[in-house]
Amino acid sequence: MDARAAGRLRDSLVCARAMIAERLGSRADEVRFAWSDEGAPRLENAPERSVSVSRSGDWTLVALGDGQAIGADVEVMREID
């Protein structure tokens, strides 16, 4: 991963933490991510909640579920020749 992509990933996770913390009524620094072997995110400190984070270009989509598995995807539109 190049430095620009790593920076975008970091920025998107910071924003995701802030949004999730607001919904959970906690502080962003209390939101802890972990990843499954398949790369799916989960919340260490709220295992009863499901989370999905998708990134494409400068966009980040965060979905938070109440116990049910949830998935979300965002893709930047590109022209196809």
Wavefront OBJ file of the C-alpha trace (Angstrom):
o trace
v 0.000 0.000 0.000
v 1.483 3.346 -0.989
v 1.672 6.289 1.425
v -1.329 8.081 -0.087
v -3.556 4.990 0.176
v -2.350 4.366 3.739
v -3.217 7.963 4.646
v -6.710 7.634 3.155
v -7.266 4.384 5.057
v -6.173 6.046 8.316
v -8.410 9.070 7.676
v -11.419 6.906 6.839
v -11.003 4.846 10.030
v -10.722 8.024 12.110
v -13.993 9.264 10.593
v -15.642 5.854 11.031
v -14.636 5.829 14.715
v -16.161 9.271 15.244
v -19.445 8.306 13.548
v -19.726 4.995 15.418
v -18.893 6.648 18.755
v -21.677 9.174 18.222
v -24.212 6.378 17.591
v -22.978 4.362 20.597
v -22.876 7.390 22.921
v -19.177 6.994 23.599
v -15.914 8.742 22.724
v -14.095 8.004 19.467
v -11.012 6.793 21.335
v -13.185 4.117 22.987
v -14.153 2.535 19.643
v -11.851 -0.423 18.983
v -11.761 -2.236 15.650
v -10.629 -5.823 15.120
v -10.678 -7.801 11.885
v -11.720 -11.353 11.109
v -9.426 -13.686 9.180
v -11.419 -12.706 6.079
v -10.782 -8.993 6.704
v -14.267 -8.061 7.950
v -14.246 -5.410 10.682
v -15.887 -5.887 14.068
v -16.094 -3.791 17.207
v -14.058 -5.208 20.093
v -15.890 -3.158 22.706
v -19.393 -3.700 21.265
v -19.453 -7.308 19.957
v -23.259 -7.294 19.842
v -23.092 -4.663 17.076
v -22.084 -5.402 13.499
v -20.148 -2.944 11.389
v -19.198 -2.554 7.748
v -16.725 -0.010 6.398
v -16.244 0.478 2.650
v -13.869 2.908 0.946
v -13.442 4.024 -2.635
v -11.492 7.074 -3.723
v -12.220 9.836 -1.217
v -15.490 8.218 -0.043
v -16.034 6.191 3.124
v -19.304 4.403 3.904
v -19.992 3.176 7.441
v -22.893 0.892 8.348
v -23.696 -0.095 11.945
v -26.120 -2.892 12.739
v -27.907 -4.156 15.842
v -26.857 -7.781 16.083
v -27.612 -8.739 12.472
v -24.767 -9.152 10.005
v -24.526 -6.079 7.809
v -22.612 -5.246 4.671
v -22.160 -2.059 2.679
v -20.218 -1.162 -0.431
v -19.310 2.126 -2.098
v -17.621 2.487 -5.478
v -16.485 5.607 -7.294
v -18.088 5.745 -10.734
v -15.564 5.392 -13.547
v -15.990 5.583 -17.280
v -15.695 2.327 -19.141
v -14.204 2.367 -22.620
l 1 2 3 4 5 6 7 8 9 10 11 12 13 14 15 16 17 18 19 20 21 22 23 24 25 26 27 28 29 30 31 32 33 34 35 36 37 38 39 40 41 42 43 44 45 46 47 48 49 50 51 52 53 54 55 56 57 58 59 60 61 62 63 64 65 66 67 68 69 70 71 72 73 74 75 76 77 78 79 80 81
